Amino acid sequence: MHFRKTPSRIEPHWKTPVRVKVARWRLETIASPAQALEKLANCWPSARGRHYRSAVTNCEAAVSCQYSSELAREAFVRAALEAAILLEGDRPDPPQRDAIRGRAGRHSLPVRLTADERAYKAHAP
């Protein structure tokens, strides 16, 4: 995680900035959760689905140092993909084969098991 010191606080910055198309001919480079929040609030297209809401929540948490800034970046990238404003070179890597229960999946985050699944795993041979 990279940090930029501001007069009142230390602001987390991403290792790799995200490039988005915010207007017909205007490209911008977003390098931190704070910049991402500003774009999400003020310059976002009308396509505001679940990835948009997730990006807002994750970037707010990252700005207040309650969440990983790199995970907030992943959420912002998914929101930019959903809104079709992510530049081609910034596409995320495909998930690893063992990311979710040993299989390829949509997300790289672990899945929380239900009580029934935990009980089954505990008694499975």
C-alpha positions in Angstrom: 0.0 0.0 0.0 1.3 3.4 -0.9 0.6 6.6 1.1 0.5 10.2 0.3 0.8 12.6 3.2 -1.8 15.4 3.3 -1.8 18.1 5.9 -4.5 16.4 8.0 -3.9 12.7 7.4 -2.1 10.0 5.4 -4.1 9.0 2.4 -3.7 5.4 1.0 -2.7 5.2 -2.7 -3.0 2.2 -5.0 0.1 0.4 -6.3 -1.4 0.5 -9.8 -3.7 3.4 -10.8 -6.9 2.7 -12.7 -7.6 4.6 -15.9 -11.2 5.4 -16.8 -13.1 7.3 -19.5 -15.1 9.9 -17.6 -16.4 11.8 -20.7 -16.5 11.2 -24.4 -12.9 12.4 -25.0 -11.6 12.7 -21.4 -9.5 10.0 -19.7 -8.6 10.1 -16.0 -6.2 8.2 -13.8 -7.5 7.3 -10.4 -4.8 6.5 -7.9 -6.5 6.3 -4.5 -9.8 5.4 -2.8 -10.5 9.1 -2.1 -10.1 9.9 -5.8 -12.3 6.9 -6.7 -15.0 8.1 -4.3 -15.0 11.6 -5.9 -15.4 10.0 -9.4 -18.1 7.6 -8.1 -20.1 10.5 -6.6 -19.7 13.2 -9.2 -18.7 11.8 -12.6 -20.2 8.3 -12.8 -22.5 7.3 -15.7 -26.1 6.3 -15.0 -25.2 2.6 -14.9 -25.1 2.2 -11.1 -25.5 -1.5 -10.2 -24.4 -3.7 -7.4 -20.7 -3.2 -8.2 -21.1 0.6 -8.0 -22.6 0.3 -4.5 -19.9 -2.1 -3.5 -17.2 0.2 -4.7 -18.7 3.2 -2.8 -18.8 1.1 0.4 -15.3 -0.3 0.0 -13.7 3.0 -0.9 -15.3 4.8 2.0 -14.0 2.1 4.3 -10.5 2.3 2.8 -10.4 6.1 3.1 -11.2 5.7 6.8 -8.5 3.0 7.1 -11.0 0.3 7.9 -10.5 -1.7 4.7 -7.7 -2.6 2.4 -7.1 0.0 -0.3 -6.2 -2.7 -2.8 -9.5 -4.5 -2.2 -11.2 -1.2 -2.7 -9.3 -0.9 -6.0 -10.7 -4.3 -7.1 -14.2 -3.1 -6.2 -13.7 0.1 -8.2 -12.4 -1.8 -11.2 -15.5 -4.1 -11.1 -17.7 -1.0 -11.0 -15.8 0.6 -13.9 -16.3 -2.6 -15.9 -20.0 -2.6 -15.0 -20.3 1.0 -16.3 -18.2 0.2 -19.4 -15.7 3.0 -18.6 -12.6 1.0 -17.8 -9.8 1.3 -20.3 -8.8 -1.9 -22.0 -5.3 -2.1 -20.5 -6.7 -2.1 -16.9 -8.8 -5.2 -17.1 -8.4 -7.4 -14.0 -6.6 -10.7 -14.1 -8.8 -13.8 -14.2 -9.3 -15.4 -10.8 -6.9 -18.1 -9.7 -8.0 -21.7 -10.0 -8.0 -22.3 -6.2 -9.5 -19.0 -5.2 -12.9 -20.4 -4.2 -13.0 -23.9 -2.7 -10.4 -25.1 -5.2 -12.4 -24.0 -8.3 -12.3 -21.0 -10.5 -14.9 -18.4 -9.6 -16.0 -14.8 -10.2 -14.4 -13.5 -7.0 -11.0 -13.9 -5.5 -12.4 -13.4 -1.9 -13.1 -16.5 0.3 -16.7 -17.7 0.6 -18.2 -17.9 4.0 -19.7 -21.4 4.6 -23.2 -21.9 6.0 -23.7 -23.8 9.3 -24.9 -26.8 7.3 -21.8 -26.8 5.1 -19.5 -26.5 8.1 -21.3 -29.4 9.8 -21.0 -31.5 6.6 -17.3 -30.7 6.2 -16.7 -31.6 9.9 -18.2 -35.1 9.5 -17.1 -35.8 5.9 -14.4 -38.5 5.4 
